[in-house]
Structure formats: structure tokens, C-alpha cells
Amino acid sequence: LKTLIRARDQYKRELPVRWVTASGKMGADILEESGFSHHEYEVVYHCPDITTKEDTQKACKEFQKRNVELIVFCGGDGTARDIYEVVNAHIPVVGIPSGVKMHSGVFGVNPESVAEVVLAFAEGKLHTSEVEIMDLDEELYRKGEWNIKLHGIAVTPFEDTYIQSAKTIIRGPSEEELKKEIADYIIEEMESNTLYILGSGSTLKTIGESLHIDKTLLGIDAVFNKKLVAKDANEKDLLALLDQYEDVQLIVSPIGAQGFILGRGNLQLSPEVIKRVGLDNITVVATPAKLQHINALRVDTQDRELDEAFAKRRYIRVIVGYHTMAVRNIEVHVQP
């Protein structure tokens, strides 16, 4: 917020932002302490001294009623999930990183970067991109198990990808167009009599739509000869399919802000499933916007042998458009 105030003073004009907030420590106090005047914000939800998840969600419902264009929050994955349960993908969300767990894709790198995103979005310079809402299973975590679950797909502001040539700047295809390009390429390359296991996420959902099948957004599905043969499959279902089909391909997309492709958020793809598919038969797909802030694709299968096999690969190819590829490093968490 102080960064936004500095921007306002630097440009010697009012920011194109009208804040809608909750009372007290849920928003109004912070805005006032940061230097915003009363005419720059409106309190639409009055919270108690001790706040809970319900207060966050009640505030978000009030934001919805007033057709806010962006929700800015401070917290971690739990708060992101609470907000998502109310607004889904209807309102863009951006998080100021401050929680213990931040695996979701809505968080900025730091508070200053969030301020820049808010300012650019308010000025109409940014569009939105779909990102995953992730959260750690607290009960399993207390038992020593690391289980991150994919809860849904939200939208957040992102910087457009531009291709610069000389003095001309040409805006590239939109996010949805690129997903369709990826889908077209994947389908074009599909081989007959081969089982394709499709991971979770909106890019894989687009592949399903292009195949005219009812692909789940958050689950794992399977296609044979371009027909759906398994929907929202669990590990047992996948192992049964691997017994039935000889030729198999697995297509996945990075999950969460850390860019996990296996081991987090898709536990149906167990070490046994991955080993039987084979590392050579795994394809990664992602839009350029999604890869923009992912330096490496991460693997944490909880299987030492398998993780080490990925580590030896060092790099993996990512399909980012029609006949368009990128390369990312592979990072693994090797068990001691």
C-alpha cells in the first residue's frame, strides 16, 4: 500500500483505485495507516475483534455485491482458498505473500511487486491468467505427510507476453488462444491405440474440450482413440488401465506457484503409475504466462529411485503453443 502511495505522489495524481474493504484490522486500519484518505476507500463489512474464515468470506460476498474488479488480500494458501470458495474465477485475486504456506499461483513475489500489479491492472495494462488454488492438508501434515491438494482454478492479473521487433511491439495470442493451440497440437500428435492419461488443470481441460469429452478440471482422466475411458480416476483406476493398455502417454501441466508437475496436487499419479508409464512417455504442457515465473519444473514423488531418475534428466521440454516448445530445468526433492 505504501508503494501505491509513493506511486500516487510520484505521478502527482490520484490512483485509478477506489478501495472497498472491511473494518478495523481486516483492511480499514491498514489503509488509513498507509496514508489513504477516507474518500479513497469504503468500509462495506464490519468485522468483530476476533476474525475467522467466515469473516473473510462475508467480506468477499460484500465485495461481489459491489462488483469489485480485483480482490487484494494478505495471507497464505488458507486465505486464498477461503476467498476462492466465494468468488471462484469470477473476480481476479492477487495475494500479498505473508502466510506460512504459499503454493497457490495468486501470490506476488513480494509486496512491492503486488503494488505494481495493482497499479498496472487498474490502468488497464494487464489481463488475467488462470492459476491454481492449492492448500496443504493440515491433518496429514501433522502426521508427517506432505499432501498438497488442488482446490480450484482462480484468475489473477498477469503481464502480457509481448514480442518486440525493432520499434514495433506486437501483442501475442491470448491465454485462451494459446491453450487452444496447445490442444490442437496435442490432438494432432495423438497416436491410435494409445492410452492418454490427462492430468488436472485448465490447459488439460481445454484439450478435453477440443476432443469433445467431459474432462474434469481438477481430476485425472484417460482417453483411448480420442474417447473418454476413465473420468476422475484414482490410483487404483489408473493401475487397472495400465494393465489393460500397452501403449500409454501421460500429459501433465505445472501445478501451483512452485511449478510441480508430479507429486504435489496429483497424488493419483503415484510412483507406481509413473514408473509404469515411463519417463519417456510424459509430456508437459503450459502456456507462456504460466511459465513466466517458473524457473524450474519440480518433482516430489516420495520415491527416491524415481526422483533420482528425474534428476538425471536435468531438463524437460514443455509444449507452450502449436509446434512451439520451451525447456525448463527439473528440480527434485530427493528423500534422505
N, C-alpha and C positions, 0 to 999 in steps of 0.2 A: 504493500500500500504506500509506503514511503517512497518507493521508486516511482509509483504513479504520480505522487505529489510532486516529485522533482521534475518529472516529465511535463506536468502541467505548468510549473514555474518556468521551465526552460523554454517551452513554446509560447509562454505568456498568453495562454488561452485556457478556457475550461476544457477538461477532458470530455470526450463524447460518451460519458458514462453516467448513468443515473443508478445509484445503488439501491437495491431493495434488500432488507436484512432483517434479522431477528434482534431482539433487545439484549442489552447487557453484554455479557462475555461471549455470547453467540454471534456478535457482529457489531452492534452499535458502538460499544465501548472502544473497540479496536479502530473503527473508522474515525471516531472523534479524537482518539489519542494520536492517530496518524496525521491529523490535520485537515480532515474533510469537514466542511461546514454542514449545518443541519439541512440546508436547502439542497445538498448534494446526495442525501440518502433518505429513505423512508423505512420506518420500522413497521413490518406487517405481521410479525408474530412476537408475542410477549412470552418469554420463557421463564420457568422457575429458576431459583438459585442453583439447584442441582439438576442438571440436564441429562437426558438419556437418548437412546436411539429414537424413541418416539418423538422427542422434540425436534430432532434433525428432520425427521420425515414430515412432521406437521408444518415446519417452516418451508420445506420444499413444496408441499401442497399449496401453500400460500403463494409461493413464487410462481407455480404453474398458473394459478388463477389470474396472475398479473402479466402473464405471457412474457416472462423474462427471457432474454436471448442467450444468457450464459450464466451458469452457476459456478462460483469460485468458492472452494472450501479449503480448510486447513485440517489435515489429519492423515490417516493411513488407509489401508485397504478396507478396514471395517467401516469407516465413514463413507468411502466410495461405494461400498455395497449398499449401505443404508440409503444413500441418495438414489442409486440406480433402481432400487426396488420401487421407488416412487415415480421417477421421471423416465426410466428406461432409456431409449435412444431419442426421446422427443426434444430434450433440451441438452445442448452441449455442456460438458462439465470439464473443469480443469482444477487439479489439486495442487495446493502448496505443500511440498513434502515436509512432513513433521511427525508422522507416525512411525511406529516400530516396523510395521510391515508395509511395503510399498511395491507390490508385484504388478499391480494394475497399470494399464497404459495411459491413465489420465493425468499422471503427475508430471510436473515440470522438473527440470534438473535442479533448480534452486528457486527461492522466492523472487529473485531479480528476473529470471527468465520467464516466470509466470506473469510478472508485471508487463513485460514486453509482449507476451502473447495476448493478454487482456487488451492492451492498448491497440495492437495491430488488428485484433478481431473487432474491436469497437469501431475502428476506422474503415472496416470493410476490406481489409487486406488479406484476411485468412478465410479459408473454407474449413470444413470439418472432415475428420477421418474416423473410421470405426476402430475402436480399441477394446481389449478385453478387460472385464472386471474380475479380478482374482481375489481369493482370500484363503488364508491358512486355516485348516481345521484345528481349532484350539485344543479340543479334547484329545485328538491323536498326537498333537504336538507335545502335550504334557506327558504323553506316554513314550516320547522319544521318536515318534514317526512324523516325517515331513510330508504332509499331504496338502497340496495347493489345489483348490477347486476352481474351475471356470464357472462363473455365475451368470455371465451375460455379456452382451456387446453394447457398449455405450458409444457416444460420439464426443470428440474433443477437438478444439482448434488445432490446425497444423499448418506449417509453412508449405505453400505450394512448391512443387518442383518446377524449376524453370530451366530451359535450355538456352544458353546465351551464345550467340554467334555475332561477332563484331559488335555493332552498336544496337543490334536488334535482339529483343528478348521475346521469345515465343513461349507461351504457356503450354505446358504439356497436357496430355489427356487427363480427365478427371479420375478420381479414385474408382468410381463405378465402372468407367470405361476400361480401366486397367484390369480390374477384376474379370471383366468380360473377355478381355484379350487373353488373360491367363487361362481362363476356362476354355476358350476356343482352341488354344494351343494344346492343352492337356487332352482334350477330347480328340483332337486331330491325331495325336500321338498314341491314343489308346489302341492296344492290340486285342484282337479277338481271342476268345477262350482264355482270358487272363482275368483274375480276380483283382479288383482295385479297392483297397481299403482307404476310405476318405476320412481324414481327421476332422477336428472341430474348427469352428471359426467362420467368419463371413466370406472369406475367399473360397473356402471349400463349399460353402452353401451356394455360392454363385455357380460353381462347377455343377452342383446338383441341379440347379435351376436350368442350366443350359442343356443338361441331359433329360430334363422334364421328369425328374424324380422328386419325391418328397424327402429331401435331405434334411436331417436335423441340424440345427445351428450349433448346439453345444455337445452333441454326441458323436459317436463313431459309427459310420455306415459302410456298407460294402456294395459294390456294383460288379456285375458279370455280364459281358456283352451289352453294356450300356443299360442294363436293367437292375433295379434295386433288389438285392437278395438278402440284405440284413439291415435293419434300422435300429439305431441307438444300441449297438452291440456292446456287450460286456466282454471281459477276457475269455470267459467260457465259450461264448458265441464265436469269437474270433478264432480260438483254437480249433473249434469244430469246423469252421470254414477252411482253415489251413489243412485239416485232414482231408477235406473234400476236393480242394483245388490245388493243382500242381504249380501253376504259374501265378505268382502273386506280386503286386506292386502296392506300396504304401505311400500315400501323399499326405503331407502334413504342412502346417503353417506355424510360424513362431507364435507363442502364447505369452501374453503379459509383457511388462516393460523390460524384463531381463532377456527376452528372446529365447525362451525354452522351446525346443521342438519335441523333446521326449523326456518323460519322467516327471513333469510338473503339469497338472491340469488335464492330463490324458492318461490316467493310470490304467485304463483298459488296455493300453498298448504296453503290456508287461514285458519284462526281459525275454520271457519265452516266446512271446508273439514276435518281438523284434528279431530275435535270433532266427526264428523260422522263416520270417520274411527275407532276411538277409540285408546287410548294409548297402549292397549294390542296388537293391530294389527299393530304396527310399528316395522320394522326390520331395523337395521343399519348395513351396510357393509363397510369395508375399508381394504386396505392392511396394513400389519405391518409397512411399510415405511411411510405411510400416518399418522398412529397413533403415530409414533415415537416422534414427537414434539408436540403432542396434549395431554395435561394433562386432559382436560375435554371436553365433547361434550356440545355445547351451544345451547340454545333455546331462541328465542325472537319473539314470535308470535304477540306481541302487544295486547294480550288478557290476562288480569290479571288472570282470573279464570283458563285459560288453562295453563299459565306459572306456576302458583302455583301448579297445578296438576302434572306438570313435576318435579317441585322442590321437591315434596313429594316423588317422586320415588327415588331420590338421585343417583341411579346408572342405567346404561343401558348396555345391552350386545351387543357386536359388533362381527359380523362374519368376521374373518380375513383369513380364508382358508377353506379347506374341513373338515367339522366337527371340526373346530378349532375356539374357541371363545376368546375374551378378554372382560374386563369390564372397563368402564370409568365412572367417575363422571358426573352428569348432572349439568350444571350451567345455571341459567335463569336470564333474565333481567326483573324483576317484575315492572310493571308500578306503579307509585305513586298514 
